[in-house]
């Protein structure tokens, strides 16, 4: 190994990765966008009016379980929380998320 090469390579890699990390931060902020939080019944109604809807579901809490839901409809992202699990039609794709951050 050439003396000092590790430091040079490390510097070049960190300089190359820095814009990617900054871009990912900006992209994640943009991807989050506007979140419309509604009641669980209204959420179920919006999902029922869509064909082939996609719903992200996550169970939160240790002692008091809360079901958190996300879906998109006409360019908006809707979220809801419920103590009880919601029922959806068979054509709804429900994605079980390990973690989800919903600020409600």
N, C-alpha and C positions, 0 to 999 in steps of 0.2 A: 504494500500500500504506500502511496506517495504521502509524505508528511504534509499535514494540513488539508489533504484532499477531502476528508470527512467533513471538516468545517465548511469548506467551499461548497460541497454537494448539499449539506444541510441548509446553508444560506440560500442557495439557488432553489431548492425545493420549497423552503418556507416562503420565499418571494413569489414563487409560482402558485402556491396554494392560497396565499392571502386573498387575491381577488375572487377566487372561487368561494371561499368561506364568506366573504362580504356579500357576494352575489346570492349565496344560499340564504343568508339572513334577510336580504331584501326580498327574495322570492318567497320565503316563508311568510313574511309580513303581508305581501301582496296576495298570496294564496288564501290567507285567513279571511281577508275581505270583510264584508259586512255580514254579521250573524244576526238573524232574526229569531229571538227566543219567544216561543209561544206555549200555550197550554198543551198538555198531552193529547187531549181530545181533538184539538185543532190540528195538531201534527198528524194524527192518525187519519183525519179527514183529507189533508193535503196528499198524503201518501196514497190513499184510496182512489183519488182522482187521477193518478198517473198510471200509465201502462209501463210495466217493467221498471218500476222505481228501484232505487238503490238506497238502502238505509244503513248507516253505521250505528252499531249498538255497543254499549259498554256498560258493565255493572260497576258501580262505584260504592265505596263505603265498606266498613268492616262489620259494624253492628247493625246499622240501619242501611240496608241495601237501597240504592237508587239506580234506576235504569236511565241512562242518558242516550239520546238519539240525535242523529244528524241526517239531513237529506237536502238535496237541492231541487228547486222548482222555479222555472222561468227566470233563471239567472240569480236567484237569491238562495242563500243557505239558511235553512231553518233548523232550530234545535229545540229540544224539549227534554224535561226530566219528569220521571214518574216513579212512585213507590212500587207500582205494579207493572209487570211486563205488558207491552202492547201487542196486540194480535194484528197480523197483516195478511193480505191475500197471498195465494200460492206463488204468483208471478213476481212478488217483491223479493229482491235479492238483499238479504240481511248479512252484513259483514260484521263479524264479531271482532272488536278492537281490544287489544290488551290494555291500552291506555288511551284516554281521550281527554282533552282539556276543553271543557265547556264552561264559560264564565257566568253561569247562572246560579 
